[in-house]
């Protein structure tokens, strides 16, 4: 598994026993995500809320984004910490907390993100809800987003997330095999960037 774009292109994300149970995002989906977001993410703030191997956040970092990683599993977090040091990845923060704990902490700290990527374990639950839905509900007040912020939710295809929830509106939904990618934006017409608008209309 390698970083496919940007100034870290070609650098390896090693396999490790601590990562053996992680469901890795397919190369096709990863390429589709970063093709949509564009070649340059210079100075964009990016939150990888359920980082796992770190591959999504590292792609964003490689393109110039300021990335905040969060991996709740301590062993996986330490592996990711070592990898970030090895890559000398610039402009990164690393947390290890459950998403439902970290989200209010970041809000209290006044953090705002241009891009948030949400990809929890598909079969994880919280209060009998799929974890992806539970975390979506926590993000739905929009407090963690910049004015033109986007939320990308990767989830199992059989789960249908709401098209509208609090301050978030579904912009685009695309299937990739047994995975679906939902893209949300704040309920403001100005928050739809021209590139994303064109993609949603195609």
Order of alpha helices (4+ residues) and beta strands (2+ residues): alpha-beta-alpha-beta-alpha-beta-alpha-beta-beta-beta-alpha-beta-beta-beta-beta-alpha
